[in-house]
Amino acid sequence: MDTVSDQKGSATKVQKLDERLPFHRKLTYGFTDISGNLLYCIISGYMLYFFTNVFGMSIGTAGVLLLIGRIFDAVGAPVMGILVDHTHSKYGKSRPWFLWMSLPFAIFVWLLFTTPSLTGTAKIMYGAIIY
């Protein structure tokens, strides 16, 4: 078994190289990541078409909304990472967030692809808030 010394010089046992994550666990993590990215790519790829051709926004307005969304995402992703890192529950660090946020996420995706009969600034505000 490999050993490593700490600052006091005493040897501590470390995990063997062959005691890694099992293949089935890697596979399930991979499928979860694939499904999340597939959903993200479908939504983000369809949004410009939806905002312009279905919801009736101009291409410039839709592009600015998508840009602002990416800026918020650039700030929000590290913040969520910090929140997950500081979460301690009997279910782990990230599982509670997936459980707590699945229903709000589903509601907002449904609202994102609905087309209420709004005009002008109200339509832009609705798209900005929901996206």
Backbone atoms as SQL, in Angstrom:
CREATE TABLE atoms (id INTEGER PRIMARY KEY, chain TEXT, resi INTEGER, resn TEXT, atom TEXT, x REAL, y REAL, z REAL);
INSERT INTO atoms VALUES
  (1, 'A', 1, 'MET', 'N', 0.851, -1.164, 0.000),
  (2, 'A', 1, 'MET', 'CA', 0.000, 0.000, 0.000),
  (3, 'A', 1, 'MET', 'C', 0.901, 1.232, 0.000),
  (4, 'A', 2, 'ASP', 'N', 0.533, 2.221, -0.818),
  (5, 'A', 2, 'ASP', 'CA', 1.299, 3.458, -0.887),
  (6, 'A', 2, 'ASP', 'C', 1.101, 4.248, 0.400),
  (7, 'A', 3, 'THR', 'N', 2.145, 4.935, 0.828),
  (8, 'A', 3, 'THR', 'CA', 2.032, 5.792, 2.003),
  (9, 'A', 3, 'THR', 'C', 2.568, 7.164, 1.659),
  (10, 'A', 4, 'VAL', 'N', 2.140, 8.140, 2.429),
  (11, 'A', 4, 'VAL', 'CA', 2.606, 9.510, 2.269),
  (12, 'A', 4, 'VAL', 'C', 2.847, 10.080, 3.663),
  (13, 'A', 5, 'SER', 'N', 3.831, 10.936, 3.797),
  (14, 'A', 5, 'SER', 'CA', 4.141, 11.520, 5.098),
  (15, 'A', 5, 'SER', 'C', 3.473, 12.880, 5.217),
  (16, 'A', 6, 'ASP', 'N', 2.934, 13.159, 6.401),
  (17, 'A', 6, 'ASP', 'CA', 2.390, 14.493, 6.625),
  (18, 'A', 6, 'ASP', 'C', 3.483, 15.399, 7.173),
  (19, 'A', 7, 'GLN', 'N', 3.133, 16.604, 7.607),
  (20, 'A', 7, 'GLN', 'CA', 4.124, 17.586, 8.051),
  (21, 'A', 7, 'GLN', 'C', 4.882, 17.117, 9.288),
  (22, 'A', 8, 'LYS', 'N', 4.309, 16.278, 10.122),
  (23, 'A', 8, 'LYS', 'CA', 4.977, 15.809, 11.335),
  (24, 'A', 8, 'LYS', 'C', 5.868, 14.607, 11.076),
  (25, 'A', 9, 'GLY', 'N', 5.873, 14.116, 9.856),
  (26, 'A', 9, 'GLY', 'CA', 6.746, 13.010, 9.513),
  (27, 'A', 9, 'GLY', 'C', 6.131, 11.643, 9.694),
  (28, 'A', 10, 'SER', 'N', 4.935, 11.550, 10.232),
  (29, 'A', 10, 'SER', 'CA', 4.327, 10.239, 10.420),
  (30, 'A', 10, 'SER', 'C', 3.705, 9.778, 9.109),
  (31, 'A', 11, 'ALA', 'N', 3.795, 8.495, 8.860),
  (32, 'A', 11, 'ALA', 'CA', 3.271, 7.932, 7.616),
  (33, 'A', 11, 'ALA', 'C', 1.775, 7.676, 7.769),
  (34, 'A', 12, 'THR', 'N', 1.015, 8.068, 6.774),
  (35, 'A', 12, 'THR', 'CA', -0.424, 7.794, 6.761),
  (36, 'A', 12, 'THR', 'C', -0.745, 6.977, 5.530),
  (37, 'A', 13, 'LYS', 'N', -1.751, 6.129, 5.652),
  (38, 'A', 13, 'LYS', 'CA', -2.141, 5.277, 4.541),
  (39, 'A', 13, 'LYS', 'C', -2.977, 6.088, 3.559),
  (40, 'A', 14, 'VAL', 'N', -2.747, 5.850, 2.296),
  (41, 'A', 14, 'VAL', 'CA', -3.551, 6.470, 1.244),
  (42, 'A', 14, 'VAL', 'C', -4.217, 5.376, 0.436),
  (43, 'A', 15, 'GLN', 'N', -5.179, 5.778, -0.349),
  (44, 'A', 15, 'GLN', 'CA', -5.957, 4.818, -1.124),
  (45, 'A', 15, 'GLN', 'C', -5.077, 4.169, -2.199),
  (46, 'A', 16, 'LYS', 'N', -5.268, 2.878, -2.398),
  (47, 'A', 16, 'LYS', 'CA', -4.545, 2.172, -3.444),
  (48, 'A', 16, 'LYS', 'C', -4.959, 2.709, -4.809),
  (49, 'A', 17, 'LEU', 'N', -4.073, 2.592, -5.760),
  (50, 'A', 17, 'LEU', 'CA', -4.365, 3.082, -7.091),
  (51, 'A', 17, 'LEU', 'C', -5.485, 2.311, -7.761),
  (52, 'A', 18, 'ASP', 'N', -5.654, 1.024, -7.413),
  (53, 'A', 18, 'ASP', 'CA', -6.691, 0.230, -8.050),
  (54, 'A', 18, 'ASP', 'C', -8.047, 0.355, -7.363),
  (55, 'A', 19, 'GLU', 'N', -8.161, 1.134, -6.303),
  (56, 'A', 19, 'GLU', 'CA', -9.427, 1.358, -5.607),
  (57, 'A', 19, 'GLU', 'C', -10.059, 2.652, -6.102),
  (58, 'A', 20, 'ARG', 'N', -10.394, 2.682, -7.354),
  (59, 'A', 20, 'ARG', 'CA', -10.980, 3.871, -7.962),
  (60, 'A', 20, 'ARG', 'C', -12.482, 3.708, -8.109),
  (61, 'A', 21, 'LEU', 'N', -13.098, 4.710, -8.687),
  (62, 'A', 21, 'LEU', 'CA', -14.528, 4.702, -8.914),
  (63, 'A', 21, 'LEU', 'C', -14.907, 3.550, -9.850),
  (64, 'A', 22, 'PRO', 'N', -15.905, 2.742, -9.498),
  (65, 'A', 22, 'PRO', 'CA', -16.287, 1.618, -10.355),
  (66, 'A', 22, 'PRO', 'C', -16.839, 2.099, -11.702),
  (67, 'A', 23, 'PHE', 'N', -16.739, 1.247, -12.706),
  (68, 'A', 23, 'PHE', 'CA', -17.168, 1.605, -14.056),
  (69, 'A', 23, 'PHE', 'C', -18.650, 1.959, -14.105),
  (70, 'A', 24, 'HIS', 'N', -19.496, 1.203, -13.407),
  (71, 'A', 24, 'HIS', 'CA', -20.939, 1.491, -13.459),
  (72, 'A', 24, 'HIS', 'C', -21.256, 2.867, -12.884),
  (73, 'A', 25, 'ARG', 'N', -20.482, 3.304, -11.898),
  (74, 'A', 25, 'ARG', 'CA', -20.688, 4.639, -11.335),
  (75, 'A', 25, 'ARG', 'C', -20.270, 5.719, -12.331),
  (76, 'A', 26, 'LYS', 'N', -19.164, 5.478, -13.019),
  (77, 'A', 26, 'LYS', 'CA', -18.727, 6.409, -14.067),
  (78, 'A', 26, 'LYS', 'C', -19.761, 6.490, -15.179),
  (79, 'A', 27, 'LEU', 'N', -20.330, 5.356, -15.535),
  (80, 'A', 27, 'LEU', 'CA', -21.327, 5.304, -16.595),
  (81, 'A', 27, 'LEU', 'C', -22.581, 6.084, -16.214),
  (82, 'A', 28, 'THR', 'N', -23.061, 5.909, -14.982),
  (83, 'A', 28, 'THR', 'CA', -24.265, 6.632, -14.562),
  (84, 'A', 28, 'THR', 'C', -24.006, 8.132, -14.466),
  (85, 'A', 29, 'TYR', 'N', -22.839, 8.545, -13.988),
  (86, 'A', 29, 'TYR', 'CA', -22.500, 9.968, -13.989),
  (87, 'A', 29, 'TYR', 'C', -22.448, 10.499, -15.423),
  (88, 'A', 30, 'GLY', 'N', -21.902, 9.709, -16.329),
  (89, 'A', 30, 'GLY', 'CA', -21.821, 10.108, -17.726),
  (90, 'A', 30, 'GLY', 'C', -23.191, 10.281, -18.361),
  (91, 'A', 31, 'PHE', 'N', -24.112, 9.339, -18.097),
  (92, 'A', 31, 'PHE', 'CA', -25.464, 9.458, -18.637),
  (93, 'A', 31, 'PHE', 'C', -26.189, 10.674, -18.073),
  (94, 'A', 32, 'THR', 'N', -25.977, 10.959, -16.801),
  (95, 'A', 32, 'THR', 'CA', -26.579, 12.151, -16.208),
  (96, 'A', 32, 'THR', 'C', -26.056, 13.404, -16.877),
  (97, 'A', 33, 'ASP', 'N', -24.763, 13.458, -17.117),
  (98, 'A', 33, 'ASP', 'CA', -24.165, 14.624, -17.765),
  (99, 'A', 33, 'ASP', 'C', -24.649, 14.748, -19.209),
  (100, 'A', 34, 'ILE', 'N', -24.762, 13.637, -19.912),
  (101, 'A', 34, 'ILE', 'CA', -25.258, 13.669, -21.290),
  (102, 'A', 34, 'ILE', 'C', -26.686, 14.205, -21.330),
  (103, 'A', 35, 'SER', 'N', -27.540, 13.727, -20.451),
  (104, 'A', 35, 'SER', 'CA', -28.935, 14.174, -20.475),
  (105, 'A', 35, 'SER', 'C', -29.049, 15.647, -20.113),
  (106, 'A', 36, 'GLY', 'N', -28.284, 16.106, -19.139),
  (107, 'A', 36, 'GLY', 'CA', -28.320, 17.519, -18.785),
  (108, 'A', 36, 'GLY', 'C', -27.826, 18.409, -19.914),
  (109, 'A', 37, 'ASN', 'N', -26.734, 18.009, -20.553),
  (110, 'A', 37, 'ASN', 'CA', -26.210, 18.801, -21.663),
  (111, 'A', 37, 'ASN', 'C', -27.114, 18.747, -22.882),
  (112, 'A', 38, 'LEU', 'N', -27.752, 17.608, -23.125),
  (113, 'A', 38, 'LEU', 'CA', -28.689, 17.508, -24.229),
  (114, 'A', 38, 'LEU', 'C', -29.860, 18.464, -24.031),
  (115, 'A', 39, 'LEU', 'N', -30.401, 18.481, -22.829),
  (116, 'A', 39, 'LEU', 'CA', -31.492, 19.405, -22.517),
  (117, 'A', 39, 'LEU', 'C', -31.038, 20.849, -22.676),
  (118, 'A', 40, 'TYR', 'N', -29.863, 21.171, -22.155),
  (119, 'A', 40, 'TYR', 'CA', -29.339, 22.527, -22.263),
  (120, 'A', 40, 'TYR', 'C', -29.132, 22.928, -23.724),
  (121, 'A', 41, 'CYS', 'N', -28.564, 22.042, -24.539),
  (122, 'A', 41, 'CYS', 'CA', -28.300, 22.351, -25.950),
  (123, 'A', 41, 'CYS', 'C', -29.596, 22.524, -26.738),
  (124, 'A', 42, 'ILE', 'N', -30.582, 21.699, -26.457),
  (125, 'A', 42, 'ILE', 'CA', -31.863, 21.829, -27.163),
  (126, 'A', 42, 'ILE', 'C', -32.519, 23.161, -26.818),
  (127, 'A', 43, 'ILE', 'N', -32.543, 23.492, -25.536),
  (128, 'A', 43, 'ILE', 'CA', -33.179, 24.742, -25.129),
  (129, 'A', 43, 'ILE', 'C', -32.419, 25.933, -25.683),
  (130, 'A', 44, 'SER', 'N', -31.104, 25.960, -25.517),
  (131, 'A', 44, 'SER', 'CA', -30.346, 27.129, -25.970),
  (132, 'A', 44, 'SER', 'C', -30.293, 27.213, -27.493),
  (133, 'A', 45, 'GLY', 'N', -30.294, 26.091, -28.189),
  (134, 'A', 45, 'GLY', 'CA', -30.294, 26.116, -29.639),
  (135, 'A', 45, 'GLY', 'C', -31.620, 26.547, -30.235),
  (136, 'A', 46, 'TYR', 'N', -32.697, 26.277, -29.555),
  (137, 'A', 46, 'TYR', 'CA', -34.031, 26.593, -30.046),
  (138, 'A', 46, 'TYR', 'C', -34.481, 27.994, -29.641),
  (139, 'A', 47, 'MET', 'N', -33.839, 28.593, -28.655),
  (140, 'A', 47, 'MET', 'CA', -34.331, 29.850, -28.100),
  (141, 'A', 47, 'MET', 'C', -34.361, 30.992, -29.113),
  (142, 'A', 48, 'LEU', 'N', -33.319, 31.143, -29.924),
  (143, 'A', 48, 'LEU', 'CA', -33.306, 32.238, -30.890),
  (144, 'A', 48, 'LEU', 'C', -34.441, 32.073, -31.897),
  (145, 'A', 49, 'TYR', 'N', -34.624, 30.861, -32.393),
  (146, 'A', 49, 'TYR', 'CA', -35.742, 30.604, -33.305),
  (147, 'A', 49, 'TYR', 'C', -37.075, 30.901, -32.628),
  (148, 'A', 50, 'PHE', 'N', -37.237, 30.434, -31.402),
  (149, 'A', 50, 'PHE', 'CA', -38.505, 30.626, -30.692),
  (150, 'A', 50, 'PHE', 'C', -38.788, 32.104, -30.457),
  (151, 'A', 51, 'PHE', 'N', -37.788, 32.846, -29.954),
  (152, 'A', 51, 'PHE', 'CA', -37.992, 34.266, -29.678),
  (153, 'A', 51, 'PHE', 'C', -38.340, 35.050, -30.949),
  (154, 'A', 52, 'THR', 'N', -37.721, 34.714, -32.074),
  (155, 'A', 52, 'THR', 'CA', -37.954, 35.499, -33.292),
  (156, 'A', 52, 'THR', 'C', -39.170, 35.027, -34.074),
  (157, 'A', 53, 'ASN', 'N', -39.286, 33.731, -34.336),
  (158, 'A', 53, 'ASN', 'CA', -40.340, 33.240, -35.226),
  (159, 'A', 53, 'ASN', 'C', -41.640, 32.884, -34.525),
  (160, 'A', 54, 'VAL', 'N', -41.589, 32.494, -33.278),
  (161, 'A', 54, 'VAL', 'CA', -42.813, 32.100, -32.570),
  (162, 'A', 54, 'VAL', 'C', -43.316, 33.236, -31.683),
  (163, 'A', 55, 'PHE', 'N', -42.413, 33.805, -30.896),
  (164, 'A', 55, 'PHE', 'CA', -42.805, 34.845, -29.938),
  (165, 'A', 55, 'PHE', 'C', -42.889, 36.219, -30.599),
  (166, 'A', 56, 'GLY', 'N', -42.219, 36.410, -31.721),
  (167, 'A', 56, 'GLY', 'CA', -42.365, 37.641, -32.490),
  (168, 'A', 56, 'GLY', 'C', -41.430, 38.780, -32.107),
  (169, 'A', 57, 'MET', 'N', -40.297, 38.482, -31.504),
  (170, 'A', 57, 'MET', 'CA', -39.325, 39.526, -31.180),
  (171, 'A', 57, 'MET', 'C', -38.439, 39.796, -32.388),
  (172, 'A', 58, 'SER', 'N', -37.814, 40.963, -32.382),
  (173, 'A', 58, 'SER', 'CA', -36.832, 41.239, -33.429),
  (174, 'A', 58, 'SER', 'C', -35.567, 40.429, -33.135),
  (175, 'A', 59, 'ILE', 'N', -34.770, 40.192, -34.163),
  (176, 'A', 59, 'ILE', 'CA', -33.563, 39.381, -34.006),
  (177, 'A', 59, 'ILE', 'C', -32.569, 40.056, -33.070),
  (178, 'A', 60, 'GLY', 'N', -32.483, 41.375, -33.119),
  (179, 'A', 60, 'GLY', 'CA', -31.562, 42.109, -32.237),
  (180, 'A', 60, 'GLY', 'C', -31.963, 41.987, -30.774),
  (181, 'A', 61, 'THR', 'N', -33.252, 42.149, -30.506),
  (182, 'A', 61, 'THR', 'CA', -33.740, 42.040, -29.128),
  (183, 'A', 61, 'THR', 'C', -33.521, 40.634, -28.594),
  (184, 'A', 62, 'ALA', 'N', -33.830, 39.631, -29.408),
  (185, 'A', 62, 'ALA', 'CA', -33.637, 38.247, -28.979),
  (186, 'A', 62, 'ALA', 'C', -32.163, 37.959, -28.728),
  (187, 'A', 63, 'GLY', 'N', -31.287, 38.474, -29.594),
  (188, 'A', 63, 'GLY', 'CA', -29.849, 38.267, -29.401),
  (189, 'A', 63, 'GLY', 'C', -29.336, 38.901, -28.130),
  (190, 'A', 64, 'VAL', 'N', -29.830, 40.113, -27.824),
  (191, 'A', 64, 'VAL', 'CA', -29.415, 40.780, -26.586),
  (192, 'A', 64, 'VAL', 'C', -29.908, 40.004, -25.371),
  (193, 'A', 65, 'LEU', 'N', -31.140, 39.495, -25.425),
  (194, 'A', 65, 'LEU', 'CA', -31.650, 38.696, -24.305),
  (195, 'A', 65, 'LEU', 'C', -30.804, 37.446, -24.091),
  (196, 'A', 66, 'LEU', 'N', -30.418, 36.788, -25.173),
  (197, 'A', 66, 'LEU', 'CA', -29.580, 35.596, -25.044),
  (198, 'A', 66, 'LEU', 'C', -28.201, 35.952, -24.506),
  (199, 'A', 67, 'LEU', 'N', -27.644, 37.076, -24.919),
  (200, 'A', 67, 'LEU', 'CA', -26.352, 37.522, -24.400),
  (201, 'A', 67, 'LEU', 'C', -26.431, 37.827, -22.912),
  (202, 'A', 68, 'ILE', 'N', -27.470, 38.529, -22.504),
  (203, 'A', 68, 'ILE', 'CA', -27.639, 38.844, -21.076),
  (204, 'A', 68, 'ILE', 'C', -27.811, 37.557, -20.273),
  (205, 'A', 69, 'GLY', 'N', -28.525, 36.599, -20.834),
  (206, 'A', 69, 'GLY', 'CA', -28.675, 35.305, -20.158),
  (207, 'A', 69, 'GLY', 'C', -27.345, 34.604, -19.948),
  (208, 'A', 70, 'ARG', 'N', -26.460, 34.658, -20.951),
  (209, 'A', 70, 'ARG', 'CA', -25.131, 34.038, -20.810),
  (210, 'A', 70, 'ARG', 'C', -24.283, 34.770, -19.780),
  (211, 'A', 71, 'ILE', 'N', -24.434, 36.087, -19.684),
  (212, 'A', 71, 'ILE', 'CA', -23.690, 36.843, -18.673),
  (213, 'A', 71, 'ILE', 'C', -24.159, 36.442, -17.274),
  (214, 'A', 72, 'PHE', 'N', -25.480, 36.363, -17.088),
  (215, 'A', 72, 'PHE', 'CA', -26.003, 35.907, -15.794),
  (216, 'A', 72, 'PHE', 'C', -25.557, 34.482, -15.495),
  (217, 'A', 73, 'ASP', 'N', -25.474, 33.658, -16.517),
  (218, 'A', 73, 'ASP', 'CA', -25.026, 32.278, -16.338),
  (219, 'A', 73, 'ASP', 'C', -23.556, 32.222, -15.933),
  (220, 'A', 74, 'ALA', 'N', -22.756, 33.121, -16.474),
  (221, 'A', 74, 'ALA', 'CA', -21.332, 33.162, -16.115),
  (222, 'A', 74, 'ALA', 'C', -21.130, 33.525, -14.649),
  (223, 'A', 75, 'VAL', 'N', -22.032, 34.300, -14.095),
  (224, 'A', 75, 'VAL', 'CA', -21.957, 34.658, -12.678),
  (225, 'A', 75, 'VAL', 'C', -22.635, 33.588, -11.820),
  (226, 'A', 76, 'GLY', 'N', -23.762, 33.071, -12.298),
  (227, 'A', 76, 'GLY', 'CA', -24.547, 32.127, -11.505),
  (228, 'A', 76, 'GLY', 'C', -23.916, 30.764, -11.333),
  (229, 'A', 77, 'ALA', 'N', -23.173, 30.299, -12.325),
  (230, 'A', 77, 'ALA', 'CA', -22.568, 28.967, -12.227),
  (231, 'A', 77, 'ALA', 'C', -21.551, 28.875, -11.088),
  (232, 'A', 78, 'PRO', 'N', -20.622, 29.822, -10.945),
  (233, 'A', 78, 'PRO', 'CA', -19.709, 29.742, -9.798),
  (234, 'A', 78, 'PRO', 'C', -20.429, 29.903, -8.449),
  (235, 'A', 79, 'VAL', 'N', -21.459, 30.730, -8.424),
  (236, 'A', 79, 'VAL', 'CA', -22.221, 30.898, -7.180),
  (237, 'A', 79, 'VAL', 'C', -22.889, 29.586, -6.794),
  (238, 'A', 80, 'MET', 'N', -23.486, 28.894, -7.776),
  (239, 'A', 80, 'MET', 'CA', -24.093, 27.592, -7.480),
  (240, 'A', 80, 'MET', 'C', -23.038, 26.578, -7.065),
  (241, 'A', 81, 'GLY', 'N', -21.853, 26.656, -7.657),
  (242, 'A', 81, 'GLY', 'CA', -20.764, 25.769, -7.248),
  (243, 'A', 81, 'GLY', 'C', -20.384, 25.978, -5.796),
  (244, 'A', 82, 'ILE', 'N', -20.337, 27.231, -5.375),
  (245, 'A', 82, 'ILE', 'CA', -20.023, 27.548, -3.972),
  (246, 'A', 82, 'ILE', 'C', -21.126, 27.028, -3.058),
  (247, 'A', 83, 'LEU', 'N', -22.394, 27.221, -3.469),
  (248, 'A', 83, 'LEU', 'CA', -23.510, 26.731, -2.652),
  (249, 'A', 83, 'LEU', 'C', -23.477, 25.210, -2.523),
  (250, 'A', 84, 'VAL', 'N', -23.193, 24.526, -3.623),
  (251, 'A', 84, 'VAL', 'CA', -23.123, 23.062, -3.577),
  (252, 'A', 84, 'VAL', 'C', -21.965, 22.617, -2.689),
  (253, 'A', 85, 'ASP', 'N', -20.820, 23.282, -2.807),
  (254, 'A', 85, 'ASP', 'CA', -19.668, 22.916, -1.979),
  (255, 'A', 85, 'ASP', 'C', -19.941, 23.103, -0.487),
  (256, 'A', 86, 'HIS', 'N', -20.804, 24.044, -0.131),
  (257, 'A', 86, 'HIS', 'CA', -21.091, 24.305, 1.272),
  (258, 'A', 86, 'HIS', 'C', -22.347, 23.592, 1.764),
  (259, 'A', 87, 'THR', 'N', -22.937, 22.760, 0.931),
  (260, 'A', 87, 'THR', 'CA', -24.115, 21.989, 1.328),
  (261, 'A', 87, 'THR', 'C', -23.662, 20.685, 1.968),
  (262, 'A', 88, 'HIS', 'N', -24.176, 20.427, 3.141),
  (263, 'A', 88, 'HIS', 'CA', -23.869, 19.178, 3.842),
  (264, 'A', 88, 'HIS', 'C', -25.196, 18.563, 4.291),
  (265, 'A', 89, 'SER', 'N', -25.564, 17.462, 3.666),
  (266, 'A', 89, 'SER', 'CA', -26.791, 16.778, 4.056),
  (267, 'A', 89, 'SER', 'C', -26.538, 15.274, 4.008),
  (268, 'A', 90, 'LYS', 'N', -27.488, 14.527, 4.508),
  (269, 'A', 90, 'LYS', 'CA', -27.324, 13.077, 4.486),
  (270, 'A', 90, 'LYS', 'C', -27.417, 12.527, 3.066),
  (271, 'A', 91, 'TYR', 'N', -27.901, 13.341, 2.116),
  (272, 'A', 91, 'TYR', 'CA', -28.010, 12.923, 0.725),
  (273, 'A', 91, 'TYR', 'C', -26.809, 13.347, -0.112),
  (274, 'A', 92, 'GLY', 'N', -25.868, 14.041, 0.472),
  (275, 'A', 92, 'GLY', 'CA', -24.700, 14.493, -0.271),
  (276, 'A', 92, 'GLY', 'C', -24.731, 15.992, -0.496),
  (277, 'A', 93, 'LYS', 'N', -23.893, 16.437, -1.403),
  (278, 'A', 93, 'LYS', 'CA', -23.778, 17.863, -1.661),
  (279, 'A', 93, 'LYS', 'C', -24.719, 18.349, -2.757),
  (280, 'A', 94, 'SER', 'N', -24.803, 17.637, -3.868),
  (281, 'A', 94, 'SER', 'CA', -25.572, 18.156, -4.996),
  (282, 'A', 94, 'SER', 'C', -26.968, 17.557, -5.130),
  (283, 'A', 95, 'ARG', 'N', -27.192, 16.370, -4.613),
  (284, 'A', 95, 'ARG', 'CA', -28.503, 15.737, -4.761),
  (285, 'A', 95, 'ARG', 'C', -29.644, 16.583, -4.188),
  (286, 'A', 96, 'PRO', 'N', -29.503, 17.224, -3.017),
  (287, 'A', 96, 'PRO', 'CA', -30.606, 18.069, -2.545),
  (288, 'A', 96, 'PRO', 'C', -30.951, 19.200, -3.506),
  (289, 'A', 97, 'TRP', 'N', -29.951, 19.765, -4.163),
  (290, 'A', 97, 'TRP', 'CA', -30.220, 20.850, -5.110),
  (291, 'A', 97, 'TRP', 'C', -30.991, 20.335, -6.317),
  (292, 'A', 98, 'PHE', 'N', -30.649, 19.131, -6.788),
  (293, 'A', 98, 'PHE', 'CA', -31.398, 18.564, -7.903),
  (294, 'A', 98, 'PHE', 'C', -32.844, 18.293, -7.488),
  (295, 'A', 99, 'LEU', 'N', -33.047, 17.827, -6.270),
  (296, 'A', 99, 'LEU', 'CA', -34.402, 17.558, -5.803),
  (297, 'A', 99, 'LEU', 'C', -35.187, 18.842, -5.594),
  (298, 'A', 100, 'TRP', 'N', -34.573, 19.849, -4.969),
  (299, 'A', 100, 'TRP', 'CA', -35.272, 21.099, -4.655),
  (300, 'A', 100, 'TRP', 'C', -35.568, 21.920, -5.904),
  (301, 'A', 101, 'MET', 'N', -34.674, 21.876, -6.884),
  (302, 'A', 101, 'MET', 'CA', -34.804, 22.769, -8.031),
  (303, 'A', 101, 'MET', 'C', -35.476, 22.125, -9.245),
  (304, 'A', 102, 'SER', 'N', -35.794, 20.853, -9.200),
  (305, 'A', 102, 'SER', 'CA', -36.387, 20.209, -10.374),
  (306, 'A', 102, 'SER', 'C', -37.766, 20.775, -10.706),
  (307, 'A', 103, 'LEU', 'N', -38.612, 20.993, -9.724),
  (308, 'A', 103, 'LEU', 'CA', -39.942, 21.538, -9.990),
  (309, 'A', 103, 'LEU', 'C', -39.887, 22.994, -10.452),
  (310, 'A', 104, 'PRO', 'N', -39.154, 23.895, -9.767),
  (311, 'A', 104, 'PRO', 'CA', -39.051, 25.261, -10.306),
  (312, 'A', 104, 'PRO', 'C', -38.460, 25.300, -11.710),
  (313, 'A', 105, 'PHE', 'N', -37.471, 24.446, -11.989),
  (314, 'A', 105, 'PHE', 'CA', -36.876, 24.399, -13.333),
  (315, 'A', 105, 'PHE', 'C', -37.921, 23.985, -14.363),
  (316, 'A', 106, 'ALA', 'N', -38.691, 22.965, -14.058),
  (317, 'A', 106, 'ALA', 'CA', -39.721, 22.503, -14.989),
  (318, 'A', 106, 'ALA', 'C', -40.770, 23.590, -15.236),
  (319, 'A', 107, 'ILE', 'N', -41.159, 24.300, -14.193),
  (320, 'A', 107, 'ILE', 'CA', -42.152, 25.372, -14.343),
  (321, 'A', 107, 'ILE', 'C', -41.601, 26.491, -15.225),
  (322, 'A', 108, 'PHE', 'N', -40.358, 26.898, -14.978),
  (323, 'A', 108, 'PHE', 'CA', -39.788, 27.984, -15.772),
  (324, 'A', 108, 'PHE', 'C', -39.548, 27.575, -17.228),
  (325, 'A', 109, 'VAL', 'N', -39.188, 26.328, -17.491),
  (326, 'A', 109, 'VAL', 'CA', -39.044, 25.883, -18.882),
  (327, 'A', 109, 'VAL', 'C', -40.407, 25.887, -19.564),
  (328, 'A', 110, 'TRP', 'N', -41.431, 25.466, -18.867),
  (329, 'A', 110, 'TRP', 'CA', -42.787, 25.505, -19.435),
  (330, 'A', 110, 'TRP', 'C', -43.189, 26.952, -19.730),
  (331, 'A', 111, 'LEU', 'N', -42.948, 27.852, -18.767),
  (332, 'A', 111, 'LEU', 'CA', -43.272, 29.266, -18.990),
  (333, 'A', 111, 'LEU', 'C', -42.441, 29.877, -20.110),
  (334, 'A', 112, 'LEU', 'N', -41.216, 29.417, -20.258),
  (335, 'A', 112, 'LEU', 'CA', -40.340, 29.946, -21.300),
  (336, 'A', 112, 'LEU', 'C', -40.901, 29.682, -22.684),
  (337, 'A', 113, 'PHE', 'N', -41.536, 28.540, -22.879),
  (338, 'A', 113, 'PHE', 'CA', -42.047, 28.186, -24.194),
  (339, 'A', 113, 'PHE', 'C', -43.546, 28.402, -24.329),
  (340, 'A', 114, 'THR', 'N', -44.124, 29.230, -23.489),
  (341, 'A', 114, 'THR', 'CA', -45.511, 29.644, -23.675),
  (342, 'A', 114, 'THR', 'C', -45.502, 31.019, -24.333),
  (343, 'A', 115, 'THR', 'N', -46.574, 31.343, -25.002),
  (344, 'A', 115, 'THR', 'CA', -46.641, 32.624, -25.715),
  (345, 'A', 115, 'THR', 'C', -47.868, 33.403, -25.279),
  (346, 'A', 116, 'PRO', 'N', -47.774, 34.104, -24.156),
  (347, 'A', 116, 'PRO', 'CA', -48.905, 34.954, -23.767),
  (348, 'A', 116, 'PRO', 'C', -49.028, 36.097, -24.767),
  (349, 'A', 117, 'SER', 'N', -50.232, 36.594, -24.937),
  (350, 'A', 117, 'SER', 'CA', -50.456, 37.675, -25.912),
  (351, 'A', 117, 'SER', 'C', -50.043, 39.007, -25.286),
  (352, 'A', 118, 'LEU', 'N', -48.767, 39.303, -25.384),
  (353, 'A', 118, 'LEU', 'CA', -48.194, 40.552, -24.893),
  (354, 'A', 118, 'LEU', 'C', -47.672, 41.347, -26.079),
  (355, 'A', 119, 'THR', 'N', -47.504, 42.636, -25.883),
  (356, 'A', 119, 'THR', 'CA', -46.971, 43.468, -26.953),
  (357, 'A', 119, 'THR', 'C', -45.845, 44.347, -26.428),
  (358, 'A', 120, 'GLY', 'N', -44.943, 44.714, -27.320),
  (359, 'A', 120, 'GLY', 'CA', -43.900, 45.694, -27.033),
  (360, 'A', 120, 'GLY', 'C', -42.998, 45.331, -25.876),
  (361, 'A', 121, 'THR', 'N', -42.894, 46.275, -24.951),
  (362, 'A', 121, 'THR', 'CA', -41.992, 46.146, -23.811),
  (363, 'A', 121, 'THR', 'C', -42.398, 45.007, -22.887),
  (364, 'A', 122, 'ALA', 'N', -43.692, 44.758, -22.742),
  (365, 'A', 122, 'ALA', 'CA', -44.150, 43.663, -21.876),
  (366, 'A', 122, 'ALA', 'C', -43.642, 42.319, -22.398),
  (367, 'A', 123, 'LYS', 'N', -43.613, 42.156, -23.712),
  (368, 'A', 123, 'LYS', 'CA', -43.124, 40.913, -24.318),
  (369, 'A', 123, 'LYS', 'C', -41.632, 40.764, -24.049),
  (370, 'A', 124, 'ILE', 'N', -40.886, 41.846, -24.172),
  (371, 'A', 124, 'ILE', 'CA', -39.432, 41.805, -23.917),
  (372, 'A', 124, 'ILE', 'C', -39.160, 41.508, -22.440),
  (373, 'A', 125, 'MET', 'N', -39.899, 42.142, -21.558),
  (374, 'A', 125, 'MET', 'CA', -39.714, 41.907, -20.120),
  (375, 'A', 125, 'MET', 'C', -40.050, 40.455, -19.749),
  (376, 'A', 126, 'TYR', 'N', -41.139, 39.931, -20.320),
  (377, 'A', 126, 'TYR', 'CA', -41.502, 38.539, -20.045),
  (378, 'A', 126, 'TYR', 'C', -40.398, 37.603, -20.500),
  (379, 'A', 127, 'GLY', 'N', -39.904, 37.799, -21.712),
  (380, 'A', 127, 'GLY', 'CA', -38.824, 36.950, -22.223),
  (381, 'A', 127, 'GLY', 'C', -37.566, 37.059, -21.385),
  (382, 'A', 128, 'ALA', 'N', -37.230, 38.277, -20.945),
  (383, 'A', 128, 'ALA', 'CA', -36.017, 38.481, -20.147),
  (384, 'A', 128, 'ALA', 'C', -36.134, 37.836, -18.779),
  (385, 'A', 129, 'ILE', 'N', -37.255, 37.998, -18.136),
  (386, 'A', 129, 'ILE', 'CA', -37.420, 37.454, -16.774),
  (387, 'A', 129, 'ILE', 'C', -37.477, 35.931, -16.803),
  (388, 'A', 130, 'ILE', 'N', -38.241, 35.371, -17.706),
  (389, 'A', 130, 'ILE', 'CA', -38.388, 33.926, -17.756),
  (390, 'A', 130, 'ILE', 'C', -37.112, 33.248, -18.249),
  (391, 'A', 131, 'TYR', 'N', -36.414, 33.847, -19.234),
  (392, 'A', 131, 'TYR', 'CA', -35.192, 33.243, -19.727),
  (393, 'A', 131, 'TYR', 'C', -34.086, 33.391, -18.708);
